[in-house]
């Protein structure tokens, strides 16, 4: 059985660099403020409540959340 040992990006003609990542500073600030207001309860909520919270986020804030490193 062979194992995957590495990953190599395929070279595409005409592509010289990766695109600039999408970033919406206003949406990120709104998202971080929501998390700050929740305090410690953000980290202790159940999966069901977290799912409902995610579903209630506007699309731009959700994108910023998944883009956080």
N, C-alpha and C positions, 0 to 999 in steps of 0.2 A: 504494500500500500504506500503510495507516495504522499508526502505531506507538502503543504504550501509553505514555501520558505521565504517568500518575499512578494512584493507587489511592485510592478513597474507600470507607469503611465504610458499608454501607447502614444506615439508621436502622430499628430495629425497635421496634415499640410495646411498651412495658413494660420495655425494657432501658435502664437508666440508666447503667450502668458495666460495665466488663469484670469477670469474676470474679477473685477473688484467686488468684494462681498457686499451684499445688501445690508444697509444699516439705516435705521430710522431712530435718530437720537430722541425725538419727542416720545415715540412709542416705548422706547427702552426706559426713559425716565418715568413714564406713567406706570409701567410694569414694576419697576423697582420700588416705587412709592407704595404700590398695593402690597408688595411683599413686606416692606418695612412696617406698614400699618398692621399687618397680621401678626407681626412679631414671631414669637416662638410657636404659635399655633400653625404657622405655615409648615413647620417641620414635623408636627405631630398629628396632622390630619390624616384620616383614613383614606384608603385608595378611592373609595366611592366619592367622598367629599372632594378629594383632589381632582377626580375626573369631572365632577360638576363644575369645579372652579376653573379648570382648563376650558371646558365648553363655554363658560361665560365670558372668556377673554375675547376682545376684538381680534380680528385676524392679524393686524399689524403687531399687536402686543404678543400674540402667540408665536409669531415668527421670531420676534426678538428673544423670547424665552428659549426656544429650541436652538437659537444661534449662540446663546451664552456658552462660554467655555469654562 
